[in-house]
Amino acid sequence: MIGGTSEVDGQQVVMLSQVLADEINAGYQGMHDVEVKGVNGTQVHNLRELKAAIEGAIGEFLRLDLVDERVLVVNMQEAQEAGGD
């Protein structure tokens, strides 16, 4: 255990480096260089898990839990439309 948390094989620090300006994430543009701890309440340990959690997310909203107790929430449908999918 390191700092009260146990390490997991393949564990990496997952960082939200920058939030690009868009209507769907208005108010979040100032977030940068913060560690992502989970997606929709599920802890993620690396980029592969983050990708799988986002792609497998169901419901109206996507929630990113950040290490500093902040939360980023976006509407799933609007995010998919903005991403061109």
C-alpha positions in Angstrom: 0.0 0.0 0.0 1.2 3.5 -0.9 -0.5 6.5 0.6 -3.5 4.5 1.8 -4.3 3.0 -1.6 -3.3 -0.4 -3.0 -1.7 -0.6 -6.4 -3.2 -2.6 -9.2 -1.3 -4.4 -12.0 -1.2 -2.1 -15.0 -2.1 1.0 -12.9 -1.3 4.3 -14.5 -2.1 7.9 -13.5 -4.9 9.1 -15.8 -4.8 12.8 -16.3 -7.4 15.2 -17.7 -4.8 17.5 -19.3 -7.2 20.1 -20.7 -10.9 20.7 -21.4 -11.5 22.2 -24.8 -14.1 24.9 -25.2 -17.5 23.6 -26.4 -21.2 24.3 -25.6 -21.5 20.9 -23.9 -18.8 21.5 -21.4 -19.4 25.2 -20.6 -17.8 26.1 -17.3 -15.3 23.3 -17.3 -12.7 25.0 -19.6 -10.5 26.0 -16.7 -10.0 22.4 -15.6 -6.5 21.1 -16.5 -3.8 18.8 -15.3 -6.1 16.9 -12.8 -6.1 13.2 -12.2 -9.2 11.2 -13.2 -10.2 8.6 -10.5 -13.4 7.2 -11.9 -16.2 7.2 -14.5 -19.8 7.1 -13.3 -18.8 5.9 -9.9 -16.4 3.2 -11.1 -12.7 3.6 -10.3 -10.4 3.5 -13.3 -6.7 2.5 -13.1 -5.4 3.2 -16.6 -6.3 4.6 -20.0 -7.7 1.3 -21.2 -10.2 1.2 -18.3 -11.1 4.8 -18.8 -11.8 4.2 -22.5 -13.9 1.1 -21.7 -15.8 2.9 -19.0 -16.7 5.8 -21.3 -17.6 3.6 -24.2 -19.7 1.3 -22.0 -21.5 4.1 -20.2 -25.2 4.1 -20.1 -27.6 6.7 -19.0 -28.2 10.3 -19.8 -25.0 11.7 -18.3 -21.3 10.9 -18.1 -19.6 11.7 -14.8 -15.8 11.9 -14.4 -14.7 11.9 -10.8 -11.5 13.8 -10.2 -8.8 13.3 -7.5 -9.4 16.8 -6.0 -13.1 16.0 -5.3 -14.3 17.9 -8.4 -16.7 16.3 -10.8 -17.2 16.8 -14.5 -20.6 15.9 -15.9 -21.6 16.0 -19.5 -24.8 14.9 -21.4 -23.9 11.7 -23.2 -26.0 12.4 -26.3 -24.6 15.9 -26.7 -21.1 14.7 -26.2 -21.5 12.0 -28.9 -23.0 14.5 -31.3 -20.2 17.0 -30.6 -17.6 14.3 -31.2 -19.0 13.5 -34.6 -20.1 9.9 -33.7 
